[in-house]
Amino acid sequence: MPIWLILLASLGAVHVAADVLRLVATLTFGLRARPRGDLRRRYGSWAVVTGPTSGIGRAMALELARRGLNLVLVGRDPAILRDVAGAIARSHSRHGVRTKTVVFDFSLVSTVQGEKAMAALRETVEGLDVGVVVNNAGVAKPGAMFLHEAEVEPLMRMIRVNMLALTNVTAAVLPGMVMRGRGAVVNIGSASAEALPSFPLYSVYAGTKAYVGEFSRGLSVEYESKGIDVQCQVPCLVETNMISRAMKGIFLSQFVVTPEEYARAAVQSIGHGRMCVPNMAHRVQLLGMRSTPDFVLNWYRLRLHLQQRAIFRSRSGGTGAGGRHRR
């Protein structure tokens, strides 16, 4: 047999073996992601959750409360924050769960108003045994448009919320975690940055989520020796406001999980790996995306997002797009 044929067959075998290992690792992640004991005992008695007023953030706040953690809820709408705090108090009063709220419009981070809110957050967490922070707050608007069609300021707001606010909140809680020698930082990333070669017409959004992933990987290495677990969780389709009503019919329902389903798996996965995809349905999606050639994914995503752009423009009188999208 010619040597070139042997080499080609060997390369093919290695490629198949790598695909099989990736399949096994992806699909069995949930079997390995068992709760790391009592989160309160392992990390601390308080959790900080950003963007807790709806979707993933609200569901994760309720799930953490169910596990006995007190909560610092950080969001921009004081009325909805009080509603979430009240729901937690009613549901978990027997566990003695306490809540604190901090009003913080993350689109104002690095401004005078933002600095005041940041100071209030630091003051709130000072002296608390903050063991977990969930950086969930994020926006994807404007989206489904070419860059030259978008106004600059909304894009800057997206960058401030998705990147600057996450960095600031993490920096606010880390000193206490380092002092206590324990903690968990959970950053909510996106399959748009971790599983796809591109996310056309949402390029700025995907870029901010790529930052979240790289930021998490770096911090994980930095703080591992200090007893702090830093993790980027990668959701795919979750039934939240970030999926426009106009687009929900496009996606297969079996791949869209509810916020509650996501939160149960997400909280169970805290501390298990620097990057994780908590839900089985999402792991199957991720495997499919990673097994598909880049040019096919690029073509499909551009076609899909152009369809979204057409829907949004028709609904806004042709002046723009910007329906919220998934994480």
Protein Blocks (a to p, Z undefined) as FASTA:
>chain_A
ZZklmmmmmmmmmmmmmmmmmmmmmmmmmmmmccehjfklmnomcdcdehilgcjllmmm
mmmmmnopacddddfblklmmmmmmmmmmmmmmnopacddddddfklgoiaklmmmmmmm
mmmmgopacfbdcdfbccfbdehiafklpcfklmmmmmmmmmmmmmmmmmmmmmmmmmno
pacddddddfklmmpcbdehilmmmmmmmmmmmmmmmmmmmmmmnopacdddddfbdddf
klcfklmmmpcfklpccfklmmmmmmmmgoiajbdcfblklmmmmmmmmmpcfklmmmmm
mmmmmmmmmmmmmmnoonaghiacdZZ
